[in-house]
Amino acid sequence: MKKLYKTTIVIWSNTNPEECDIEDIARETLCGDHFLAEHKIELVGDPTEDVDWNAGSEDFFKGNDDEQEEY
């Protein structure tokens, strides 16, 4: 598995985000209805060793090796 970028975003809201799609949450953050408190981007050398890695994610990235830049 090649290196991947991991993005962590913290958004605060007055409403329950479980009732929204992620697209709605992002849109409401851009409009000012939610507050973007933090965002962090990391280059992870071995994503399979990361605590947030989801085993199903590997299928998503299969076949994309040729498209990803080397670091």
C-alpha positions in Angstrom: 0.0 0.0 0.0 1.3 3.4 -1.0 1.3 6.5 1.2 -2.0 8.2 1.5 -3.2 11.6 2.8 -5.5 11.6 5.9 -7.7 14.6 6.5 -9.2 15.1 10.0 -11.9 17.8 10.3 -13.6 19.1 13.4 -17.0 20.9 12.9 -19.2 22.2 15.7 -23.0 22.6 15.2 -26.2 23.4 17.0 -28.1 20.6 15.2 -27.6 16.9 15.3 -25.3 16.0 12.4 -26.6 12.4 12.4 -29.7 13.8 10.7 -27.6 15.2 7.8 -25.5 13.9 4.9 -21.8 14.8 5.0 -22.4 17.1 2.0 -25.0 19.0 4.0 -22.6 19.4 6.9 -19.8 20.7 4.7 -22.2 23.1 2.9 -23.6 24.5 6.2 -20.0 25.0 7.4 -19.2 27.0 4.3 -22.4 29.0 4.8 -21.6 29.8 8.4 -24.3 27.7 10.0 -21.7 25.3 11.5 -18.2 26.2 12.8 -15.0 24.7 11.4 -12.8 24.5 14.5 -9.9 22.5 13.1 -8.6 20.6 10.1 -5.4 18.6 9.8 -3.8 16.9 6.9 -1.2 14.2 7.3 0.7 12.0 4.8 0.6 8.5 6.3 3.4 6.2 5.3 1.5 2.9 6.0 -2.2 3.6 6.2 -2.9 0.0 7.3 -1.1 0.8 10.5 -3.2 3.9 11.3 -5.8 3.7 14.1 -8.4 5.2 11.8 -7.8 2.9 8.9 -10.9 1.0 7.7 -10.1 -2.4 6.1 -12.8 -1.7 3.4 -10.8 1.4 2.4 -8.2 -0.9 0.7 -10.7 -1.9 -2.0 -11.3 1.8 -2.7 -7.6 2.4 -3.5 -6.9 -0.8 -5.4 -6.0 -0.2 -9.0 -5.2 3.5 -8.3 -1.4 2.8 -7.8 -0.6 4.1 -11.3 -2.5 7.3 -10.8 -1.0 8.3 -7.4 2.2 10.4 -7.3 5.3 8.9 -5.8 6.6 10.7 -2.6 
